[in-house]
Amino acid sequence: MDAFTAGLLQRIRATESDLTRARDEGDDFLVDVELAELDDLRRLAAEHGVEVGVSGV
């Protein structure tokens, strides 16, 4: 796995974790921010052929 792929997957995992935390805390604004970030990261992964595991987020 190259550095780009590893970094991208790490950012996705971190964003998923941050999203879970925002939901748990009831921070609707932060949930929206994290969802937008996650959408962008998943789009970037798809554009570069990086397979992202399916999560419950």
Predicted model as a PDB file, atoms N, CA, C, CB and O in Angstrom, pLDDT in the B-factor column:
MODEL        1                                                                  
ATOM      1  N   MET A   1       0.853  -1.167   0.000  1.00 80.00           N  
ATOM      2  CA  MET A   1       0.000   0.000   0.000  1.00 80.00           C  
ATOM      3  C   MET A   1       0.906   1.241   0.000  1.00 80.00           C  
ATOM      4  CB  MET A   1      -0.974  -0.008   1.233  1.00 80.00           C  
ATOM      5  O   MET A   1       1.847   1.352   0.787  1.00 80.00           O  
ATOM      6  N   ASP A   2       0.591   2.151  -0.898  1.00 93.00           N  
ATOM      7  CA  ASP A   2       1.415   3.356  -0.976  1.00 93.00           C  
ATOM      8  C   ASP A   2       0.979   4.370   0.089  1.00 93.00           C  
ATOM      9  CB  ASP A   2       1.325   3.984  -2.389  1.00 93.00           C  
ATOM     10  O   ASP A   2      -0.049   4.209   0.747  1.00 93.00           O  
ATOM     11  N   ALA A   3       1.778   5.397   0.232  1.00 95.00           N  
ATOM     12  CA  ALA A   3       1.543   6.397   1.279  1.00 95.00           C  
ATOM     13  C   ALA A   3       0.227   7.146   1.064  1.00 95.00           C  
ATOM     14  CB  ALA A   3       2.703   7.393   1.325  1.00 95.00           C  
ATOM     15  O   ALA A   3      -0.466   7.462   2.031  1.00 95.00           O  
ATOM     16  N   PHE A   4      -0.123   7.431  -0.192  1.00 94.00           N  
ATOM     17  CA  PHE A   4      -1.384   8.119  -0.483  1.00 94.00           C  
ATOM     18  C   PHE A   4      -2.566   7.300   0.008  1.00 94.00           C  
ATOM     19  CB  PHE A   4      -1.518   8.392  -1.987  1.00 94.00           C  
ATOM     20  O   PHE A   4      -3.440   7.815   0.705  1.00 94.00           O  
ATOM     21  N   THR A   5      -2.590   6.025  -0.358  1.00 95.00           N  
ATOM     22  CA  THR A   5      -3.688   5.137   0.026  1.00 95.00           C  
ATOM     23  C   THR A   5      -3.763   4.988   1.542  1.00 95.00           C  
ATOM     24  CB  THR A   5      -3.519   3.761  -0.632  1.00 95.00           C  
ATOM     25  O   THR A   5      -4.842   5.084   2.126  1.00 95.00           O  
ATOM     26  N   ALA A   6      -2.631   4.755   2.168  1.00 94.00           N  
ATOM     27  CA  ALA A   6      -2.607   4.596   3.627  1.00 94.00           C  
ATOM     28  C   ALA A   6      -3.104   5.867   4.317  1.00 94.00           C  
ATOM     29  CB  ALA A   6      -1.181   4.251   4.112  1.00 94.00           C  
ATOM     30  O   ALA A   6      -3.894   5.799   5.258  1.00 94.00           O  
ATOM     31  N   GLY A   7      -2.645   7.004   3.853  1.00 96.00           N  
ATOM     32  CA  GLY A   7      -3.063   8.276   4.444  1.00 96.00           C  
ATOM     33  C   GLY A   7      -4.542   8.541   4.259  1.00 96.00           C  
ATOM     34  O   GLY A   7      -5.219   9.011   5.173  1.00 96.00           O  
ATOM     35  N   LEU A   8      -5.037   8.240   3.078  1.00 96.00           N  
ATOM     36  CA  LEU A   8      -6.450   8.448   2.792  1.00 96.00           C  
ATOM     37  C   LEU A   8      -7.322   7.546   3.664  1.00 96.00           C  
ATOM     38  CB  LEU A   8      -6.737   8.190   1.308  1.00 96.00           C  
ATOM     39  O   LEU A   8      -8.320   7.997   4.226  1.00 96.00           O  
ATOM     40  N   LEU A   9      -6.949   6.288   3.774  1.00 96.00           N  
ATOM     41  CA  LEU A   9      -7.711   5.361   4.611  1.00 96.00           C  
ATOM     42  C   LEU A   9      -7.657   5.769   6.080  1.00 96.00           C  
ATOM     43  CB  LEU A   9      -7.182   3.935   4.444  1.00 96.00           C  
ATOM     44  O   LEU A   9      -8.642   5.619   6.803  1.00 96.00           O  
ATOM     45  N   GLN A  10      -6.522   6.280   6.520  1.00 96.00           N  
ATOM     46  CA  GLN A  10      -6.397   6.739   7.903  1.00 96.00           C  
ATOM     47  C   GLN A  10      -7.302   7.946   8.137  1.00 96.00           C  
ATOM     48  CB  GLN A  10      -4.928   7.094   8.233  1.00 96.00           C  
ATOM     49  O   GLN A  10      -7.949   8.042   9.180  1.00 96.00           O  
ATOM     50  N   ARG A  11      -7.351   8.857   7.184  1.00 97.00           N  
ATOM     51  CA  ARG A  11      -8.210  10.039   7.307  1.00 97.00           C  
ATOM     52  C   ARG A  11      -9.684   9.640   7.340  1.00 97.00           C  
ATOM     53  CB  ARG A  11      -7.952  11.016   6.144  1.00 97.00           C  
ATOM     54  O   ARG A  11     -10.479  10.235   8.068  1.00 97.00           O  
ATOM     55  N   ILE A  12     -10.042   8.632   6.548  1.00 97.00           N  
ATOM     56  CA  ILE A  12     -11.433   8.156   6.553  1.00 97.00           C  
ATOM     57  C   ILE A  12     -11.775   7.564   7.914  1.00 97.00           C  
ATOM     58  CB  ILE A  12     -11.662   7.103   5.435  1.00 97.00           C  
ATOM     59  O   ILE A  12     -12.831   7.864   8.470  1.00 97.00           O  
ATOM     60  N   ARG A  13     -10.893   6.729   8.455  1.00 96.00           N  
ATOM     61  CA  ARG A  13     -11.145   6.129   9.772  1.00 96.00           C  
ATOM     62  C   ARG A  13     -11.265   7.213  10.845  1.00 96.00           C  
ATOM     63  CB  ARG A  13     -10.016   5.135  10.142  1.00 96.00           C  
ATOM     64  O   ARG A  13     -12.147   7.146  11.701  1.00 96.00           O  
ATOM     65  N   ALA A  14     -10.392   8.198  10.801  1.00 98.00           N  
ATOM     66  CA  ALA A  14     -10.428   9.282  11.793  1.00 98.00           C  
ATOM     67  C   ALA A  14     -11.715  10.086  11.670  1.00 98.00           C  
ATOM     68  CB  ALA A  14      -9.210  10.209  11.627  1.00 98.00           C  
ATOM     69  O   ALA A  14     -12.314  10.459  12.679  1.00 98.00           O  
ATOM     70  N   THR A  15     -12.139  10.350  10.451  1.00 97.00           N  
ATOM     71  CA  THR A  15     -13.367  11.112  10.234  1.00 97.00           C  
ATOM     72  C   THR A  15     -14.580  10.317  10.695  1.00 97.00           C  
ATOM     73  CB  THR A  15     -13.512  11.490   8.754  1.00 97.00           C  
ATOM     74  O   THR A  15     -15.501  10.885  11.283  1.00 97.00           O  
ATOM     75  N   GLU A  16     -14.595   9.012  10.438  1.00 97.00           N  
ATOM     76  CA  GLU A  16     -15.683   8.169  10.931  1.00 97.00           C  
ATOM     77  C   GLU A  16     -15.741   8.200  12.459  1.00 97.00           C  
ATOM     78  CB  GLU A  16     -15.510   6.721  10.433  1.00 97.00           C  
ATOM     79  O   GLU A  16     -16.823   8.259  13.042  1.00 97.00           O  
ATOM     80  N   SER A  17     -14.597   8.162  13.089  1.00 97.00           N  
ATOM     81  CA  SER A  17     -14.531   8.228  14.548  1.00 97.00           C  
ATOM     82  C   SER A  17     -15.038   9.578  15.054  1.00 97.00           C  
ATOM     83  CB  SER A  17     -13.090   7.987  15.031  1.00 97.00           C  
ATOM     84  O   SER A  17     -15.801   9.643  16.018  1.00 97.00           O  
ATOM     85  N   ASP A  18     -14.609  10.649  14.398  1.00 98.00           N  
ATOM     86  CA  ASP A  18     -15.061  11.988  14.779  1.00 98.00           C  
ATOM     87  C   ASP A  18     -16.570  12.132  14.575  1.00 98.00           C  
ATOM     88  CB  ASP A  18     -14.312  13.059  13.966  1.00 98.00           C  
ATOM     89  O   ASP A  18     -17.246  12.782  15.373  1.00 98.00           O  
ATOM     90  N   LEU A  19     -17.094  11.533  13.519  1.00 98.00           N  
ATOM     91  CA  LEU A  19     -18.531  11.574  13.253  1.00 98.00           C  
ATOM     92  C   LEU A  19     -19.301  10.851  14.361  1.00 98.00           C  
ATOM     93  CB  LEU A  19     -18.845  10.941  11.878  1.00 98.00           C  
ATOM     94  O   LEU A  19     -20.318  11.349  14.844  1.00 98.00           O  
ATOM     95  N   THR A  20     -18.821   9.699  14.751  1.00 97.00           N  
ATOM     96  CA  THR A  20     -19.467   8.954  15.834  1.00 97.00           C  
ATOM     97  C   THR A  20     -19.480   9.772  17.113  1.00 97.00           C  
ATOM     98  CB  THR A  20     -18.754   7.615  16.071  1.00 97.00           C  
ATOM     99  O   THR A  20     -20.494   9.837  17.809  1.00 97.00           O  
ATOM    100  N   ARG A  21     -18.356  10.393  17.416  1.00 98.00           N  
ATOM    101  CA  ARG A  21     -18.258  11.220  18.622  1.00 98.00           C  
ATOM    102  C   ARG A  21     -19.236  12.396  18.550  1.00 98.00           C  
ATOM    103  CB  ARG A  21     -16.811  11.736  18.808  1.00 98.00           C  
ATOM    104  O   ARG A  21     -19.908  12.705  19.533  1.00 98.00           O  
ATOM    105  N   ALA A  22     -19.315  13.049  17.393  1.00 98.00           N  
ATOM    106  CA  ALA A  22     -20.232  14.184  17.233  1.00 98.00           C  
ATOM    107  C   ALA A  22     -21.681  13.738  17.415  1.00 98.00           C  
ATOM    108  CB  ALA A  22     -20.049  14.838  15.848  1.00 98.00           C  
ATOM    109  O   ALA A  22     -22.473  14.441  18.042  1.00 98.00           O  
ATOM    110  N   ARG A  23     -22.026  12.582  16.874  1.00 98.00           N  
ATOM    111  CA  ARG A  23     -23.385  12.061  17.048  1.00 98.00           C  
ATOM    112  C   ARG A  23     -23.660  11.759  18.515  1.00 98.00           C  
ATOM    113  CB  ARG A  23     -23.592  10.794  16.199  1.00 98.00           C  
ATOM    114  O   ARG A  23     -24.720  12.098  19.041  1.00 98.00           O  
ATOM    115  N   ASP A  24     -22.696  11.120  19.166  1.00 98.00           N  
ATOM    116  CA  ASP A  24     -22.859  10.774  20.587  1.00 98.00           C  
ATOM    117  C   ASP A  24     -23.054  12.013  21.456  1.00 98.00           C  
ATOM    118  CB  ASP A  24     -21.644   9.987  21.082  1.00 98.00           C  
ATOM    119  O   ASP A  24     -23.781  11.978  22.448  1.00 98.00           O  
ATOM    120  N   GLU A  25     -22.398  13.108  21.074  1.00 98.00           N  
ATOM    121  CA  GLU A  25     -22.483  14.353  21.844  1.00 98.00           C  
ATOM    122  C   GLU A  25     -23.677  15.210  21.436  1.00 98.00           C  
ATOM    123  CB  GLU A  25     -21.205  15.153  21.679  1.00 98.00           C  
ATOM    124  O   GLU A  25     -23.951  16.235  22.060  1.00 98.00           O  
ATOM    125  N   GLY A  26     -24.389  14.790  20.384  1.00 98.00           N  
ATOM    126  CA  GLY A  26     -25.549  15.553  19.931  1.00 98.00           C  
ATOM    127  C   GLY A  26     -25.200  16.858  19.240  1.00 98.00           C  
ATOM    128  O   GLY A  26     -26.011  17.783  19.220  1.00 98.00           O  
ATOM    129  N   ASP A  27     -24.005  16.945  18.673  1.00 98.00           N  
ATOM    130  CA  ASP A  27     -23.547  18.168  18.003  1.00 98.00           C  
ATOM    131  C   ASP A  27     -23.922  18.087  16.520  1.00 98.00           C  
ATOM    132  CB  ASP A  27     -21.995  18.364  18.178  1.00 98.00           C  
ATOM    133  O   ASP A  27     -23.149  17.600  15.696  1.00 98.00           O  
ATOM    134  N   ASP A  28     -25.134  18.578  16.199  1.00 98.00           N  
ATOM    135  CA  ASP A  28     -25.654  18.460  14.834  1.00 98.00           C  
ATOM    136  C   ASP A  28     -24.797  19.181  13.806  1.00 98.00           C  
ATOM    137  CB  ASP A  28     -27.056  18.997  14.774  1.00 98.00           C  
ATOM    138  O   ASP A  28     -24.627  18.693  12.688  1.00 98.00           O  
ATOM    139  N   PHE A  29     -24.258  20.334  14.170  1.00 98.00           N  
ATOM    140  CA  PHE A  29     -23.404  21.065  13.233  1.00 98.00           C  
ATOM    141  C   PHE A  29     -22.155  20.254  12.900  1.00 98.00           C  
ATOM    142  CB  PHE A  29     -23.009  22.434  13.816  1.00 98.00           C  
ATOM    143  O   PHE A  29     -21.790  20.117  11.732  1.00 98.00           O  
ATOM    144  N   LEU A  30     -21.511  19.724  13.921  1.00 98.00           N  
ATOM    145  CA  LEU A  30     -20.299  18.939  13.694  1.00 98.00           C  
ATOM    146  C   LEU A  30     -20.610  17.652  12.927  1.00 98.00           C  
ATOM    147  CB  LEU A  30     -19.624  18.607  15.031  1.00 98.00           C  
ATOM    148  O   LEU A  30     -19.790  17.199  12.128  1.00 98.00           O  
ATOM    149  N   VAL A  31     -21.774  17.063  13.160  1.00 98.00           N  
ATOM    150  CA  VAL A  31     -22.187  15.885  12.384  1.00 98.00           C  
ATOM    151  C   VAL A  31     -22.217  16.245  10.903  1.00 98.00           C  
ATOM    152  CB  VAL A  31     -23.584  15.363  12.853  1.00 98.00           C  
ATOM    153  O   VAL A  31     -21.701  15.498  10.072  1.00 98.00           O  
ATOM    154  N   ASP A  32     -22.818  17.384  10.568  1.00 98.00           N  
ATOM    155  CA  ASP A  32     -22.883  17.814   9.171  1.00 98.00           C  
ATOM    156  C   ASP A  32     -21.493  18.032   8.581  1.00 98.00           C  
ATOM    157  CB  ASP A  32     -23.701  19.094   9.053  1.00 98.00           C  
ATOM    158  O   ASP A  32     -21.229  17.655   7.440  1.00 98.00           O  
ATOM    159  N   VAL A  33     -20.617  18.637   9.358  1.00 98.00           N  
ATOM    160  CA  VAL A  33     -19.248  18.893   8.899  1.00 98.00           C  
ATOM    161  C   VAL A  33     -18.528  17.576   8.630  1.00 98.00           C  
ATOM    162  CB  VAL A  33     -18.467  19.730   9.942  1.00 98.00           C  
ATOM    163  O   VAL A  33     -17.889  17.409   7.591  1.00 98.00           O  
ATOM    164  N   GLU A  34     -18.634  16.647   9.569  1.00 98.00           N  
ATOM    165  CA  GLU A  34     -17.944  15.355   9.421  1.00 98.00           C  
ATOM    166  C   GLU A  34     -18.527  14.539   8.269  1.00 98.00           C  
ATOM    167  CB  GLU A  34     -18.033  14.547  10.727  1.00 98.00           C  
ATOM    168  O   GLU A  34     -17.783  13.863   7.558  1.00 98.00           O  
ATOM    169  N   LEU A  35     -19.848  14.590   8.072  1.00 97.00           N  
ATOM    170  CA  LEU A  35     -20.458  13.880   6.946  1.00 97.00           C  
ATOM    171  C   LEU A  35     -19.966  14.435   5.613  1.00 97.00           C  
ATOM    172  CB  LEU A  35     -21.986  13.972   7.021  1.00 97.00           C  
ATOM    173  O   LEU A  35     -19.696  13.679   4.680  1.00 97.00           O  
ATOM    174  N   ALA A  36     -19.854  15.750   5.529  1.00 98.00           N  
ATOM    175  CA  ALA A  36     -19.351  16.367   4.301  1.00 98.00           C  
ATOM    176  C   ALA A  36     -17.898  15.959   4.053  1.00 98.00           C  
ATOM    177  CB  ALA A  36     -19.469  17.905   4.380  1.00 98.00           C  
ATOM    178  O   ALA A  36     -17.518  15.658   2.921  1.00 98.00           O  
ATOM    179  N   GLU A  37     -17.095  15.951   5.108  1.00 98.00           N  
ATOM    180  CA  GLU A  37     -15.688  15.538   4.984  1.00 98.00           C  
ATOM    181  C   GLU A  37     -15.601  14.074   4.540  1.00 98.00           C  
ATOM    182  CB  GLU A  37     -14.937  15.738   6.332  1.00 98.00           C  
ATOM    183  O   GLU A  37     -14.789  13.724   3.683  1.00 98.00           O  
ATOM    184  N   LEU A  38     -16.436  13.233   5.126  1.00 97.00           N  
ATOM    185  CA  LEU A  38     -16.439  11.817   4.782  1.00 97.00           C  
ATOM    186  C   LEU A  38     -16.863  11.619   3.325  1.00 97.00           C  
ATOM    187  CB  LEU A  38     -17.375  11.039   5.724  1.00 97.00           C  
ATOM    188  O   LEU A  38     -16.278  10.797   2.619  1.00 97.00           O  
ATOM    189  N   ASP A  39     -17.853  12.348   2.879  1.00 97.00           N  
ATOM    190  CA  ASP A  39     -18.269  12.271   1.475  1.00 97.00           C  
ATOM    191  C   ASP A  39     -17.118  12.659   0.549  1.00 97.00           C  
ATOM    192  CB  ASP A  39     -19.486  13.184   1.219  1.00 97.00           C  
ATOM    193  O   ASP A  39     -16.868  11.990  -0.453  1.00 97.00           O  
ATOM    194  N   ASP A  40     -16.421  13.739   0.889  1.00 97.00           N  
ATOM    195  CA  ASP A  40     -15.284  14.185   0.069  1.00 97.00           C  
ATOM    196  C   ASP A  40     -14.174  13.132   0.037  1.00 97.00           C  
ATOM    197  CB  ASP A  40     -14.726  15.516   0.607  1.00 97.00           C  
ATOM    198  O   ASP A  40     -13.608  12.856  -1.021  1.00 97.00           O  
ATOM    199  N   LEU A  41     -13.867  12.551   1.187  1.00 97.00           N  
ATOM    200  CA  LEU A  41     -12.806  11.540   1.245  1.00 97.00           C  
ATOM    201  C   LEU A  41     -13.183  10.290   0.467  1.00 97.00           C  
ATOM    202  CB  LEU A  41     -12.500  11.174   2.693  1.00 97.00           C  
ATOM    203  O   LEU A  41     -12.344   9.711  -0.223  1.00 97.00           O  
ATOM    204  N   ARG A  42     -14.437   9.870   0.574  1.00 96.00           N  
ATOM    205  CA  ARG A  42     -14.884   8.688  -0.175  1.00 96.00           C  
ATOM    206  C   ARG A  42     -14.879   8.955  -1.672  1.00 96.00           C  
ATOM    207  CB  ARG A  42     -16.288   8.265   0.276  1.00 96.00           C  
ATOM    208  O   ARG A  42     -14.531   8.074  -2.459  1.00 96.00           O  
ATOM    209  N   ARG A  43     -15.269  10.181  -2.077  1.00 97.00           N  
ATOM    210  CA  ARG A  43     -15.211  10.548  -3.497  1.00 97.00           C  
ATOM    211  C   ARG A  43     -13.769  10.511  -3.996  1.00 97.00           C  
ATOM    212  CB  ARG A  43     -15.821  11.954  -3.724  1.00 97.00           C  
ATOM    213  O   ARG A  43     -13.493   9.988  -5.076  1.00 97.00           O  
ATOM    214  N   LEU A  44     -12.860  11.061  -3.213  1.00 97.00           N  
ATOM    215  CA  LEU A  44     -11.443  11.069  -3.564  1.00 97.00           C  
ATOM    216  C   LEU A  44     -10.918   9.637  -3.695  1.00 97.00           C  
ATOM    217  CB  LEU A  44     -10.628  11.846  -2.509  1.00 97.00           C  
ATOM    218  O   LEU A  44     -10.172   9.321  -4.622  1.00 97.00           O  
ATOM    219  N   ALA A  45     -11.315   8.787  -2.762  1.00 96.00           N  
ATOM    220  CA  ALA A  45     -10.899   7.380  -2.817  1.00 96.00           C  
ATOM    221  C   ALA A  45     -11.407   6.731  -4.098  1.00 96.00           C  
ATOM    222  CB  ALA A  45     -11.417   6.606  -1.580  1.00 96.00           C  
ATOM    223  O   ALA A  45     -10.653   6.035  -4.778  1.00 96.00           O  
ATOM    224  N   ALA A  46     -12.667   6.947  -4.433  1.00 96.00           N  
ATOM    225  CA  ALA A  46     -13.244   6.357  -5.641  1.00 96.00           C  
ATOM    226  C   ALA A  46     -12.536   6.852  -6.895  1.00 96.00           C  
ATOM    227  CB  ALA A  46     -14.734   6.674  -5.727  1.00 96.00           C  
ATOM    228  O   ALA A  46     -12.280   6.074  -7.814  1.00 96.00           O  
ATOM    229  N   GLU A  47     -12.221   8.128  -6.934  1.00 96.00           N  
ATOM    230  CA  GLU A  47     -11.537   8.708  -8.096  1.00 96.00           C  
ATOM    231  C   GLU A  47     -10.158   8.097  -8.306  1.00 96.00           C  
ATOM    232  CB  GLU A  47     -11.409  10.218  -7.932  1.00 96.00           C  
ATOM    233  O   GLU A  47      -9.657   8.072  -9.430  1.00 96.00           O  
ATOM    234  N   HIS A  48      -9.544   7.607  -7.240  1.00 95.00           N  
ATOM    235  CA  HIS A  48      -8.192   7.054  -7.323  1.00 95.00           C  
ATOM    236  C   HIS A  48      -8.165   5.538  -7.181  1.00 95.00           C  
ATOM    237  CB  HIS A  48      -7.318   7.673  -6.261  1.00 95.00           C  
ATOM    238  O   HIS A  48      -7.102   4.941  -7.011  1.00 95.00           O  
ATOM    239  N   GLY A  49      -9.340   4.920  -7.253  1.00 94.00           N  
ATOM    240  CA  GLY A  49      -9.405   3.469  -7.214  1.00 94.00           C  
ATOM    241  C   GLY A  49      -9.057   2.851  -5.873  1.00 94.00           C  
ATOM    242  O   GLY A  49      -8.646   1.693  -5.806  1.00 94.00           O  
ATOM    243  N   VAL A  50      -9.222   3.621  -4.803  1.00 94.00           N  
ATOM    244  CA  VAL A  50      -8.929   3.115  -3.470  1.00 94.00           C  
ATOM    245  C   VAL A  50     -10.210   2.502  -2.924  1.00 94.00           C  
ATOM    246  CB  VAL A  50      -8.385   4.248  -2.525  1.00 94.00           C  
ATOM    247  O   VAL A  50     -11.233   3.175  -2.803  1.00 94.00           O  
ATOM    248  N   GLU A  51     -10.140   1.229  -2.599  1.00 92.00           N  
ATOM    249  CA  GLU A  51     -11.303   0.530  -2.051  1.00 92.00           C  
ATOM    250  C   GLU A  51     -11.459   0.856  -0.588  1.00 92.00           C  
ATOM    251  CB  GLU A  51     -11.179  -0.986  -2.247  1.00 92.00           C  
ATOM    252  O   GLU A  51     -10.529   0.698   0.203  1.00 92.00           O  
ATOM    253  N   VAL A  52     -12.652   1.316  -0.232  1.00 90.00           N  
ATOM    254  CA  VAL A  52     -12.956   1.688   1.142  1.00 90.00           C  
ATOM    255  C   VAL A  52     -13.959   0.674   1.679  1.00 90.00           C  
ATOM    256  CB  VAL A  52     -13.514   3.155   1.236  1.00 90.00           C  
ATOM    257  O   VAL A  52     -14.998   0.429   1.067  1.00 90.00           O  
ATOM    258  N   GLY A  53     -13.639   0.096   2.818  1.00 80.00           N  
ATOM    259  CA  GLY A  53     -14.556  -0.849   3.438  1.00 80.00           C  
ATOM    260  C   GLY A  53     -15.858  -0.181   3.806  1.00 80.00           C  
ATOM    261  O   GLY A  53     -15.891   1.016   4.093  1.00 80.00           O  
ATOM    262  N   VAL A  54     -16.928  -0.948   3.799  1.00 69.00           N  
ATOM    263  CA  VAL A  54     -18.239  -0.407   4.156  1.00 69.00           C  
ATOM    264  C   VAL A  54     -18.315  -0.314   5.667  1.00 69.00           C  
ATOM    265  CB  VAL A  54     -19.400  -1.289   3.588  1.00 69.00           C  
ATOM    266  O   VAL A  54     -17.991  -1.260   6.385  1.00 69.00           O  
ATOM    267  N   SER A  55     -18.747   0.838   6.132  1.00 66.00           N  
ATOM    268  CA  SER A  55     -18.916   1.026   7.577  1.00 66.00           C  
ATOM    269  C   SER A  55     -20.364   1.380   7.852  1.00 66.00           C  
ATOM    270  CB  SER A  55     -17.961   2.133   8.125  1.00 66.00           C  
ATOM    271  O   SER A  55     -21.127   1.694   6.938  1.00 66.00           O  
ATOM    272  N   GLY A  56     -20.722   1.327   9.091  1.00 58.00           N  
ATOM    273  CA  GLY A  56     -22.076   1.638   9.486  1.00 58.00           C  
ATOM    274  C   GLY A  56     -22.329   3.120   9.671  1.00 58.00           C  
ATOM    275  O   GLY A  56     -23.366   3.510  10.207  1.00 58.00           O  
ATOM    276  N   VAL A  57     -21.395   3.951   9.235  1.00 61.00           N  
ATOM    277  CA  VAL A  57     -21.503   5.393   9.433  1.00 61.00           C  
ATOM    278  C   VAL A  57     -22.275   6.002   8.290  1.00 61.00           C  
ATOM    279  CB  VAL A  57     -20.116   6.044   9.552  1.00 61.00           C  
ATOM    280  O   VAL A  57     -22.482   7.216   8.261  1.00 61.00           O  
TER     281      VAL A  57                                                      
ENDMDL                                                                          
END                                                                             
